[in-house]
């Protein structure tokens, strides 16, 4: 093996270690700081410490720390997938990377149109962050998507983008849109506008949290049922929850994996639909054409003045 190949492999290993290290760190942190509990318990995100701020105390919770760990992991995974990329694909890693990029671009193009083709990295980031955050439950960690504050932050960001693109046709057109199709529906349109980020946040948060709660409740019920049915076995055999072997793992395929990936896809799809649906492209093109015509007329008028002076 050449020195170049060894160096390339060493960088690969380093990137993978740096991608895994944040998840290992939050697992160790959870083990060291988790309060003792008997049996199965359902709790929110653990508060690690609180910062004093001028407005109000800011708690640093398990959800925030795990979310940062997920972001760092995704960052180094992206560096790993794009390490050694070339014009002509020669590795399976690059083929997988190009497949992911192509799928994201096609999805954005189909749902948002050519004008929003640059949104592919943003939509891919939303899906990756949401999916990996929810899948943390497989590692015994608190999924950030089970905290309403985290998902509400994503929804506010999306709502800001929706409002920004609605303003592309001008503030007058934006305000007039609340009076459509008839003016007396303006209050309902305003409520509908505010409800957009609220519904996005609660839909994502509710589905992930409910899946976690159902899994815990089923595991607890199977443990109790195991003691009732098999409690007559002698010694430690009667205390061992045999019925909790296998069944929760099968349910986890849906609640922890399929549902997590599905909710990430739904959140990304709603983001694309709301942003592209709120963008008045025809009015924006007409406004841009009017501005361009005014600019050309102004230039021509300036040329005419210079010509008359000369």
C-alpha positions as CSV (number, residue, x, y, z in Angstrom):
1,X,0.0,0.0,0.0
2,X,1.4,3.4,-1.0
3,X,1.9,6.3,1.3
4,X,-1.0,8.2,-0.5
5,X,-3.4,5.3,0.1
6,X,-2.4,5.0,3.8
7,X,-3.0,8.8,4.2
8,X,-6.4,8.5,2.5
9,X,-7.5,5.6,4.7
10,X,-6.2,7.4,7.8
11,X,-8.4,10.5,6.9
12,X,-11.4,8.1,6.3
13,X,-11.0,6.5,9.7
14,X,-10.5,9.9,11.4
15,X,-13.7,11.3,9.8
16,X,-15.7,8.2,10.9
17,X,-14.4,8.5,14.4
18,X,-15.3,12.1,14.6
19,X,-18.8,11.3,13.3
20,X,-19.3,8.6,16.0
21,X,-17.6,10.4,18.8
22,X,-20.4,13.0,19.5
23,X,-23.0,10.2,19.9
24,X,-20.7,8.2,22.2
25,X,-20.1,11.4,24.2
26,X,-23.8,12.0,24.8
27,X,-24.3,8.4,25.7
28,X,-21.6,8.6,28.3
29,X,-23.0,11.9,29.6
30,X,-26.5,10.3,29.9
31,X,-25.0,7.3,31.9
32,X,-23.1,9.6,34.2
33,X,-25.9,12.1,34.9
34,X,-29.1,10.1,34.6
35,X,-31.0,10.0,38.0
36,X,-31.7,6.5,39.4
37,X,-35.1,5.1,38.5
38,X,-36.9,1.9,39.2
39,X,-38.5,0.1,36.3
40,X,-39.7,1.9,33.2
41,X,-40.4,5.6,33.5
42,X,-41.6,8.2,31.0
43,X,-39.8,11.6,31.5
44,X,-38.9,14.6,29.4
45,X,-35.5,15.8,28.5
46,X,-33.1,16.0,31.4
47,X,-31.9,19.5,32.4
48,X,-28.1,19.5,32.7
49,X,-27.6,23.0,33.9
50,X,-29.2,26.5,33.6
51,X,-27.7,29.7,32.3
52,X,-28.6,33.1,33.7
53,X,-29.7,35.4,30.9
54,X,-31.0,39.0,31.1
55,X,-34.5,37.9,29.9
56,X,-34.9,34.6,31.8
57,X,-33.0,31.5,32.9
58,X,-32.0,29.4,29.9
59,X,-32.0,25.6,30.7
60,X,-29.5,23.5,28.7
61,X,-31.3,20.2,28.3
62,X,-30.7,16.8,26.9
63,X,-32.6,17.6,23.8
64,X,-30.3,20.6,23.0
65,X,-27.1,18.7,23.6
66,X,-28.3,15.7,21.6
67,X,-29.3,17.9,18.7
68,X,-25.9,19.5,18.6
69,X,-24.3,16.0,18.6
70,X,-26.5,15.0,15.7
71,X,-25.5,18.1,13.7
72,X,-21.8,17.4,14.3
73,X,-22.3,13.8,13.3
74,X,-24.0,14.7,10.1
75,X,-21.3,17.2,9.3
76,X,-18.5,14.6,9.6
77,X,-20.6,12.0,7.7
78,X,-20.9,14.5,4.8
79,X,-17.1,15.0,4.9
80,X,-16.6,11.3,4.9
81,X,-19.0,10.7,2.0
82,X,-17.4,13.5,-0.1
83,X,-13.8,12.6,0.7
84,X,-11.8,11.7,-2.4
85,X,-14.6,12.6,-4.7
86,X,-13.7,12.7,-8.4
87,X,-15.2,13.7,-11.7
88,X,-15.6,10.0,-12.6
89,X,-17.1,7.8,-9.8
90,X,-14.7,5.1,-8.9
91,X,-16.0,4.1,-5.4
92,X,-19.3,2.8,-4.1
93,X,-19.2,5.6,-1.6
94,X,-19.3,8.2,-4.3
95,X,-22.0,6.4,-6.2
96,X,-24.1,6.4,-3.0
97,X,-23.4,10.1,-2.4
98,X,-24.4,11.0,-6.0
99,X,-27.5,8.9,-5.7
100,X,-28.6,10.8,-2.5
101,X,-27.8,14.2,-4.2
102,X,-29.7,13.2,-7.3
103,X,-32.8,12.0,-5.4
104,X,-32.9,15.2,-3.3
105,X,-32.6,17.4,-6.4
106,X,-35.3,15.5,-8.2
107,X,-37.6,15.7,-5.2
108,X,-37.1,19.4,-4.9
109,X,-37.6,20.0,-8.6
110,X,-40.8,17.9,-8.7
111,X,-42.3,19.6,-5.6
112,X,-41.0,23.1,-5.9
113,X,-40.0,23.8,-9.5
114,X,-36.9,25.0,-11.2
115,X,-36.8,28.3,-9.3
116,X,-36.2,26.5,-6.0
117,X,-33.5,24.1,-7.3
118,X,-31.0,25.6,-4.9
119,X,-33.1,24.3,-2.0
120,X,-31.9,20.7,-2.4
121,X,-29.2,21.0,0.3
122,X,-31.6,22.6,2.7
123,X,-34.3,19.9,2.3
124,X,-31.6,17.2,2.6
125,X,-30.4,18.8,5.8
126,X,-33.9,18.9,7.2
127,X,-34.5,15.2,6.4
128,X,-31.1,14.1,7.7
129,X,-31.4,16.1,11.0
130,X,-35.0,15.0,11.6
131,X,-34.3,11.3,10.8
132,X,-31.1,11.0,12.8
133,X,-32.5,12.9,15.8
134,X,-35.5,10.5,16.0
135,X,-33.3,7.4,15.5
136,X,-31.3,8.3,18.7
137,X,-34.0,6.4,20.6
138,X,-32.4,3.2,19.2
139,X,-29.2,4.1,21.2
140,X,-31.2,4.7,24.4
141,X,-30.9,8.5,24.0
142,X,-33.6,11.1,24.3
143,X,-34.6,12.0,20.7
144,X,-34.6,15.8,20.2
145,X,-37.7,15.5,18.0
146,X,-39.6,14.5,21.2
147,X,-39.0,18.0,22.5
148,X,-41.5,20.6,21.2
149,X,-38.9,23.4,21.6
150,X,-36.6,21.8,19.0
151,X,-39.2,21.1,16.4
152,X,-40.8,24.5,17.0
153,X,-37.5,26.1,16.1
154,X,-37.4,24.2,12.8
155,X,-41.0,25.3,12.1
156,X,-40.2,29.0,12.9
157,X,-37.3,28.8,10.4
158,X,-39.6,27.3,7.7
159,X,-42.3,29.9,8.5
160,X,-39.7,32.7,8.1
161,X,-38.8,31.3,4.6
162,X,-42.5,31.1,3.7
163,X,-43.0,34.7,4.6
164,X,-39.9,35.8,2.9
165,X,-40.9,34.3,-0.5
166,X,-44.5,35.6,-0.1
167,X,-43.0,39.1,0.2
168,X,-41.1,38.6,-3.2
169,X,-44.0,40.1,-5.0
170,X,-44.0,43.1,-2.7
171,X,-45.6,44.0,0.6
172,X,-48.8,45.3,-1.1
173,X,-49.4,41.9,-2.8
174,X,-48.6,40.1,0.5
175,X,-51.2,42.1,2.4
176,X,-53.8,41.8,-0.3
177,X,-53.4,38.0,-0.2
178,X,-55.1,37.9,3.2
179,X,-58.2,39.4,1.6
180,X,-58.6,36.6,-0.9
181,X,-61.0,35.3,-2.2
182,X,-63.2,37.8,-0.3
183,X,-62.1,40.5,2.2
184,X,-64.3,39.3,5.1
185,X,-62.2,36.1,5.2
186,X,-59.1,38.0,6.2
187,X,-59.3,37.0,9.9
188,X,-59.5,33.3,8.9
189,X,-56.5,33.7,6.5
190,X,-54.4,35.3,9.3
191,X,-55.3,32.4,11.7
192,X,-54.4,29.9,8.9
193,X,-51.1,31.7,8.4
194,X,-50.2,31.5,12.1
195,X,-51.4,27.9,12.3
196,X,-48.9,26.7,9.7
197,X,-45.8,26.5,11.9
198,X,-47.9,25.4,14.9
199,X,-49.3,22.5,12.9
200,X,-45.9,21.5,11.5
201,X,-44.3,21.5,15.0
202,X,-47.1,19.6,16.8
203,X,-47.5,17.0,14.0
204,X,-43.8,16.1,14.0
205,X,-43.4,16.3,17.8
206,X,-46.6,14.4,18.5
207,X,-45.9,11.5,16.2
208,X,-42.4,10.9,17.6
209,X,-43.4,11.4,21.2
210,X,-46.4,9.1,20.9
211,X,-44.4,6.4,19.3
212,X,-41.8,6.5,22.2
213,X,-44.6,6.4,24.8
214,X,-46.4,3.5,23.2
215,X,-43.2,1.5,23.0
216,X,-42.5,2.1,26.7
217,X,-46.0,1.3,27.7
218,X,-46.1,-1.9,25.7
219,X,-42.7,-3.0,27.1
220,X,-44.0,-2.3,30.7
221,X,-47.2,-4.2,30.0
222,X,-45.3,-7.2,28.6
223,X,-43.1,-7.2,31.7
224,X,-46.1,-7.3,34.0
225,X,-47.7,-10.0,31.8
226,X,-44.6,-12.1,31.9
227,X,-44.6,-12.1,35.7
228,X,-48.3,-13.0,35.8
229,X,-48.0,-15.9,33.3
230,X,-44.5,-17.1,34.1
231,X,-44.1,-15.9,37.7
232,X,-44.5,-19.5,38.9
233,X,-41.0,-20.5,37.5
234,X,-38.4,-21.0,40.3
235,X,-35.9,-18.4,41.3
236,X,-34.7,-15.8,38.9
237,X,-36.6,-17.4,36.0
238,X,-39.9,-16.2,37.5
239,X,-38.6,-12.6,37.7
240,X,-37.1,-12.5,34.1
241,X,-39.4,-10.7,31.6
242,X,-39.4,-13.4,28.9
243,X,-42.4,-11.8,27.0
244,X,-40.3,-8.6,26.5
245,X,-37.8,-10.5,24.4
246,X,-38.4,-9.9,20.7
247,X,-41.9,-8.3,20.7
248,X,-40.7,-4.7,21.6
249,X,-37.9,-5.1,19.0
250,X,-40.5,-5.8,16.3
251,X,-42.6,-2.9,17.3
252,X,-39.5,-0.7,17.3
253,X,-39.1,-1.4,13.6
254,X,-42.2,0.7,13.1
255,X,-42.2,3.3,16.0
256,X,-38.5,3.9,16.1
257,X,-37.4,3.4,12.5
258,X,-40.2,3.5,10.0
259,X,-42.2,6.3,11.8
260,X,-39.0,8.3,12.3
261,X,-38.1,8.2,8.6
262,X,-41.6,8.8,7.6
263,X,-42.0,11.9,9.8
264,X,-38.7,13.3,8.4
265,X,-40.0,12.9,4.9
266,X,-43.4,14.4,5.8
267,X,-41.8,17.5,7.4
268,X,-39.5,18.0,4.4
269,X,-42.4,17.6,2.0
270,X,-44.6,20.1,3.9
271,X,-41.6,22.5,3.9
272,X,-41.4,22.3,0.1
273,X,-45.1,22.6,-0.4
274,X,-45.6,25.6,1.9
275,X,-42.6,27.6,0.6
276,X,-43.3,26.9,-3.1
277,X,-47.1,27.2,-2.7
278,X,-46.8,30.6,-0.9
279,X,-44.5,32.0,-3.6
280,X,-46.4,34.1,-6.1
281,X,-44.1,33.4,-9.0
282,X,-46.3,35.0,-11.8
283,X,-46.7,38.2,-9.8
284,X,-43.0,38.2,-8.9
285,X,-42.0,37.8,-12.6
286,X,-44.4,40.6,-13.6
287,X,-43.0,42.8,-10.9
288,X,-39.4,42.1,-11.9
289,X,-40.3,42.8,-15.6
290,X,-41.8,46.2,-14.6
291,X,-38.7,47.0,-12.6
292,X,-36.5,46.0,-15.5
293,X,-38.6,48.1,-17.9
294,X,-38.4,51.1,-15.6
295,X,-34.6,50.7,-15.3
296,X,-34.2,50.5,-19.1
297,X,-36.5,53.5,-19.6
298,X,-34.4,55.5,-17.0
299,X,-31.2,54.5,-18.8
300,X,-32.6,55.6,-22.2
301,X,-33.9,58.9,-20.7
302,X,-30.4,59.5,-19.3
303,X,-28.9,58.8,-22.7
304,X,-31.4,61.2,-24.4
305,X,-30.4,64.0,-22.0
306,X,-26.7,63.5,-22.6
307,X,-27.4,63.5,-26.4
308,X,-29.4,66.7,-26.2
309,X,-26.7,68.4,-24.1
310,X,-24.1,67.5,-26.6
